[in-house]
Amino acid sequence: MDGVVDMQGFYQKGGFEISFKDKGYERIGDKFPVKSNISTITDADITKVRV
């Protein structure tokens, strides 16, 4: 389960335990160059995704 740090106490009351910690970052300002091998996912691509 992906959770919110401020809600950890609530999750623990429900019996959940922390298995790992992750950090997310956001960059605001300069645009990142887009690599030529990266493209937007389209509806046609969804049929190629396997679970």
Biopython code that builds the backbone (N, CA, C, O; Angstrom):
import numpy as np
from Bio.PDB.StructureBuilder import StructureBuilder

atoms = [
    (1, "MET", "N", (0.845, -1.163, 0.000)),
    (1, "MET", "CA", (0.000, 0.000, 0.000)),
    (1, "MET", "C", (0.894, 1.230, 0.000)),
    (1, "MET", "O", (1.814, 1.336, 0.810)),
    (2, "ASP", "N", (0.626, 2.145, -0.895)),
    (2, "ASP", "CA", (1.343, 3.407, -0.942)),
    (2, "ASP", "C", (0.629, 4.361, 0.003)),
    (2, "ASP", "O", (-0.592, 4.501, -0.064)),
    (3, "GLY", "N", (1.358, 5.003, 0.861)),
    (3, "GLY", "CA", (0.703, 5.825, 1.873)),
    (3, "GLY", "C", (1.254, 7.228, 1.971)),
    (3, "GLY", "O", (2.222, 7.586, 1.300)),
    (4, "VAL", "N", (0.627, 8.006, 2.810)),
    (4, "VAL", "CA", (1.014, 9.384, 3.085)),
    (4, "VAL", "C", (1.750, 9.401, 4.419)),
    (4, "VAL", "O", (1.274, 8.834, 5.402)),
    (5, "VAL", "N", (2.903, 10.049, 4.451)),
    (5, "VAL", "CA", (3.743, 10.053, 5.652)),
    (5, "VAL", "C", (2.952, 10.503, 6.881)),
    (5, "VAL", "O", (3.064, 9.898, 7.947)),
    (6, "ASP", "N", (2.156, 11.559, 6.735)),
    (6, "ASP", "CA", (1.399, 12.076, 7.882)),
    (6, "ASP", "C", (0.328, 11.112, 8.379)),
    (6, "ASP", "O", (-0.212, 11.308, 9.468)),
    (7, "MET", "N", (0.010, 10.082, 7.611)),
    (7, "MET", "CA", (-1.040, 9.129, 7.977)),
    (7, "MET", "C", (-0.478, 7.822, 8.546)),
    (7, "MET", "O", (-1.238, 6.882, 8.782)),
    (8, "GLN", "N", (0.832, 7.746, 8.770)),
    (8, "GLN", "CA", (1.457, 6.500, 9.213)),
    (8, "GLN", "C", (0.848, 5.960, 10.505)),
    (8, "GLN", "O", (0.650, 4.752, 10.631)),
    (9, "GLY", "N", (0.552, 6.826, 11.455)),
    (9, "GLY", "CA", (-0.062, 6.384, 12.712)),
    (9, "GLY", "C", (-1.402, 5.716, 12.463)),
    (9, "GLY", "O", (-1.710, 4.690, 13.069)),
    (10, "PHE", "N", (-2.193, 6.291, 11.579)),
    (10, "PHE", "CA", (-3.496, 5.732, 11.222)),
    (10, "PHE", "C", (-3.332, 4.358, 10.578)),
    (10, "PHE", "O", (-4.070, 3.427, 10.898)),
    (11, "TYR", "N", (-2.366, 4.232, 9.672)),
    (11, "TYR", "CA", (-2.125, 2.953, 9.000)),
    (11, "TYR", "C", (-1.701, 1.886, 10.011)),
    (11, "TYR", "O", (-2.136, 0.738, 9.928)),
    (12, "GLN", "N", (-0.855, 2.269, 10.959)),
    (12, "GLN", "CA", (-0.397, 1.317, 11.968)),
    (12, "GLN", "C", (-1.557, 0.814, 12.812)),
    (12, "GLN", "O", (-1.580, -0.356, 13.193)),
    (13, "LYS", "N", (-2.527, 1.684, 13.112)),
    (13, "LYS", "CA", (-3.709, 1.255, 13.861)),
    (13, "LYS", "C", (-4.492, 0.201, 13.086)),
    (13, "LYS", "O", (-5.170, -0.632, 13.687)),
    (14, "GLY", "N", (-4.406, 0.228, 11.762)),
    (14, "GLY", "CA", (-5.086, -0.748, 10.923)),
    (14, "GLY", "C", (-4.277, -2.011, 10.713)),
    (14, "GLY", "O", (-4.705, -2.911, 9.991)),
    (15, "GLY", "N", (-3.094, -2.088, 11.347)),
    (15, "GLY", "CA", (-2.283, -3.296, 11.257)),
    (15, "GLY", "C", (-1.207, -3.269, 10.180)),
    (15, "GLY", "O", (-0.505, -4.261, 9.986)),
    (16, "PHE", "N", (-1.066, -2.150, 9.478)),
    (16, "PHE", "CA", (-0.042, -2.062, 8.433)),
    (16, "PHE", "C", (1.299, -1.701, 9.045)),
    (16, "PHE", "O", (1.366, -0.982, 10.042)),
    (17, "GLU", "N", (2.365, -2.206, 8.438)),
    (17, "GLU", "CA", (3.730, -1.906, 8.883)),
    (17, "GLU", "C", (4.516, -1.336, 7.716)),
    (17, "GLU", "O", (4.258, -1.680, 6.562)),
    (18, "ILE", "N", (5.471, -0.469, 8.010)),
    (18, "ILE", "CA", (6.323, 0.113, 6.976)),
    (18, "ILE", "C", (7.292, -0.956, 6.488)),
    (18, "ILE", "O", (7.996, -1.578, 7.283)),
    (19, "SER", "N", (7.322, -1.162, 5.166)),
    (19, "SER", "CA", (8.264, -2.136, 4.623)),
    (19, "SER", "C", (9.438, -1.450, 3.940)),
    (19, "SER", "O", (10.520, -2.032, 3.853)),
    (20, "PHE", "N", (9.252, -0.237, 3.457)),
    (20, "PHE", "CA", (10.340, 0.541, 2.875)),
    (20, "PHE", "C", (9.912, 2.001, 2.793)),
    (20, "PHE", "O", (8.726, 2.316, 2.891)),
    (21, "LYS", "N", (10.880, 2.881, 2.614)),
    (21, "LYS", "CA", (10.586, 4.308, 2.474)),
    (21, "LYS", "C", (11.059, 4.755, 1.096)),
    (21, "LYS", "O", (12.080, 4.292, 0.587)),
    (22, "ASP", "N", (10.315, 5.638, 0.524)),
    (22, "ASP", "CA", (10.576, 6.136, -0.815)),
    (22, "ASP", "C", (10.515, 7.658, -0.780)),
    (22, "ASP", "O", (9.791, 8.226, 0.038)),
    (23, "LYS", "N", (11.250, 8.313, -1.639)),
    (23, "LYS", "CA", (11.190, 9.768, -1.720)),
    (23, "LYS", "C", (10.824, 10.158, -3.145)),
    (23, "LYS", "O", (11.296, 9.558, -4.110)),
    (24, "GLY", "N", (9.981, 11.168, -3.256)),
    (24, "GLY", "CA", (9.625, 11.699, -4.567)),
    (24, "GLY", "C", (10.158, 13.113, -4.703)),
    (24, "GLY", "O", (10.216, 13.862, -3.727)),
    (25, "TYR", "N", (10.538, 13.468, -5.897)),
    (25, "TYR", "CA", (11.076, 14.792, -6.151)),
    (25, "TYR", "C", (10.344, 15.437, -7.312)),
    (25, "TYR", "O", (9.836, 14.750, -8.198)),
    (26, "GLU", "N", (10.294, 16.751, -7.302)),
    (26, "GLU", "CA", (9.679, 17.504, -8.375)),
    (26, "GLU", "C", (10.631, 18.626, -8.751)),
    (26, "GLU", "O", (11.215, 19.280, -7.886)),
    (27, "ARG", "N", (10.779, 18.839, -10.034)),
    (27, "ARG", "CA", (11.644, 19.932, -10.490)),
    (27, "ARG", "C", (10.759, 20.943, -11.196)),
    (27, "ARG", "O", (10.049, 20.609, -12.144)),
    (28, "ILE", "N", (10.806, 22.164, -10.731)),
    (28, "ILE", "CA", (10.028, 23.245, -11.335)),
    (28, "ILE", "C", (11.014, 24.253, -11.910)),
    (28, "ILE", "O", (11.974, 24.645, -11.245)),
    (29, "GLY", "N", (10.775, 24.662, -13.126)),
    (29, "GLY", "CA", (11.666, 25.644, -13.735)),
    (29, "GLY", "C", (12.042, 25.217, -15.128)),
    (29, "GLY", "O", (11.192, 25.167, -16.018)),
    (30, "ASP", "N", (13.315, 24.906, -15.330)),
    (30, "ASP", "CA", (13.791, 24.508, -16.650)),
    (30, "ASP", "C", (13.089, 23.249, -17.136)),
    (30, "ASP", "O", (12.791, 22.351, -16.348)),
    (31, "LYS", "N", (12.830, 23.188, -18.425)),
    (31, "LYS", "CA", (12.216, 21.999, -19.009)),
    (31, "LYS", "C", (13.291, 20.945, -19.244)),
    (31, "LYS", "O", (14.435, 21.256, -19.574)),
    (32, "PHE", "N", (12.891, 19.690, -19.064)),
    (32, "PHE", "CA", (13.792, 18.586, -19.356)),
    (32, "PHE", "C", (13.746, 18.303, -20.851)),
    (32, "PHE", "O", (12.675, 18.358, -21.455)),
    (33, "PRO", "N", (14.881, 18.001, -21.452)),
    (33, "PRO", "CA", (14.828, 17.597, -22.858)),
    (33, "PRO", "C", (14.169, 16.221, -22.960)),
    (33, "PRO", "O", (14.427, 15.343, -22.136)),
    (34, "VAL", "N", (13.322, 16.035, -23.968)),
    (34, "VAL", "CA", (12.638, 14.763, -24.163)),
    (34, "VAL", "C", (13.470, 13.902, -25.099)),
    (34, "VAL", "O", (13.831, 14.327, -26.196)),
    (35, "LYS", "N", (13.770, 12.691, -24.657)),
    (35, "LYS", "CA", (14.553, 11.761, -25.464)),
    (35, "LYS", "C", (13.721, 11.300, -26.660)),
    (35, "LYS", "O", (12.501, 11.179, -26.553)),
    (36, "SER", "N", (14.357, 11.046, -27.777)),
    (36, "SER", "CA", (13.643, 10.657, -28.988)),
    (36, "SER", "C", (12.996, 9.276, -28.872)),
    (36, "SER", "O", (12.079, 8.964, -29.632)),
    (37, "ASN", "N", (13.458, 8.443, -27.933)),
    (37, "ASN", "CA", (12.878, 7.103, -27.775)),
    (37, "ASN", "C", (11.718, 7.079, -26.781)),
    (37, "ASN", "O", (11.209, 6.006, -26.457)),
    (38, "ILE", "N", (11.294, 8.245, -26.294)),
    (38, "ILE", "CA", (10.170, 8.341, -25.362)),
    (38, "ILE", "C", (9.008, 9.009, -26.088)),
    (38, "ILE", "O", (9.171, 10.051, -26.723)),
    (39, "SER", "N", (7.836, 8.393, -25.984)),
    (39, "SER", "CA", (6.662, 8.965, -26.637)),
    (39, "SER", "C", (5.469, 8.909, -25.689)),
    (39, "SER", "O", (5.509, 8.231, -24.662)),
    (40, "THR", "N", (4.415, 9.627, -26.043)),
    (40, "THR", "CA", (3.192, 9.655, -25.268)),
    (40, "THR", "C", (2.467, 8.318, -25.402)),
    (40, "THR", "O", (2.424, 7.738, -26.488)),
    (41, "ILE", "N", (1.903, 7.832, -24.308)),
    (41, "ILE", "CA", (1.116, 6.599, -24.350)),
    (41, "ILE", "C", (-0.242, 6.924, -24.949)),
    (41, "ILE", "O", (-0.900, 7.882, -24.543)),
    (42, "THR", "N", (-0.659, 6.108, -25.931)),
    (42, "THR", "CA", (-1.954, 6.310, -26.585)),
    (42, "THR", "C", (-2.898, 5.164, -26.231)),
    (42, "THR", "O", (-2.480, 4.169, -25.640)),
    (43, "ASP", "N", (-4.178, 5.307, -26.596)),
    (43, "ASP", "CA", (-5.151, 4.235, -26.360)),
    (43, "ASP", "C", (-4.718, 2.943, -27.049)),
    (43, "ASP", "O", (-4.943, 1.856, -26.517)),
    (44, "ALA", "N", (-4.103, 3.049, -28.215)),
    (44, "ALA", "CA", (-3.643, 1.860, -28.940)),
    (44, "ALA", "C", (-2.568, 1.118, -28.156)),
    (44, "ALA", "O", (-2.459, -0.103, -28.262)),
    (45, "ASP", "N", (-1.774, 1.841, -27.369)),
    (45, "ASP", "CA", (-0.710, 1.209, -26.581)),
    (45, "ASP", "C", (-1.265, 0.384, -25.428)),
    (45, "ASP", "O", (-0.633, -0.584, -25.005)),
    (46, "ILE", "N", (-2.432, 0.750, -24.913)),
    (46, "ILE", "CA", (-3.000, 0.076, -23.745)),
    (46, "ILE", "C", (-3.203, -1.407, -24.020)),
    (46, "ILE", "O", (-3.038, -2.229, -23.118)),
    (47, "THR", "N", (-3.554, -1.758, -25.235)),
    (47, "THR", "CA", (-3.771, -3.181, -25.558)),
    (47, "THR", "C", (-2.466, -3.976, -25.518)),
    (47, "THR", "O", (-2.493, -5.204, -25.439)),
    (48, "LYS", "N", (-1.326, -3.285, -25.572)),
    (48, "LYS", "CA", (-0.031, -3.957, -25.541)),
    (48, "LYS", "C", (0.481, -4.175, -24.115)),
    (48, "LYS", "O", (1.433, -4.927, -23.905)),
    (49, "VAL", "N", (-0.142, -3.524, -23.146)),
    (49, "VAL", "CA", (0.300, -3.614, -21.758)),
    (49, "VAL", "C", (-0.189, -4.932, -21.166)),
    (49, "VAL", "O", (-1.368, -5.269, -21.283)),
    (50, "ARG", "N", (0.700, -5.667, -20.542)),
    (50, "ARG", "CA", (0.342, -6.931, -19.898)),
    (50, "ARG", "C", (0.533, -6.804, -18.410)),
    (50, "ARG", "O", (1.499, -6.205, -17.939)),
    (51, "VAL", "N", (-0.392, -7.370, -17.680)),
    (51, "VAL", "CA", (-0.333, -7.304, -16.225)),
    (51, "VAL", "C", (0.356, -8.526, -15.698)),
    (51, "VAL", "O", (0.513, -8.672, -14.486)),
]
sb = StructureBuilder()
sb.init_structure("model")
sb.init_model(0)
sb.init_chain("A")
sb.init_seg("    ")
for serial, (resi, resn, name, xyz) in enumerate(atoms, 1):
    if name == "N":
        sb.init_residue(resn, " ", resi, " ")
    sb.init_atom(name, np.array(xyz, "f"), 0.0, 1.0, " ", f" {name:<3s}", serial, name[0])
structure = sb.get_structure()
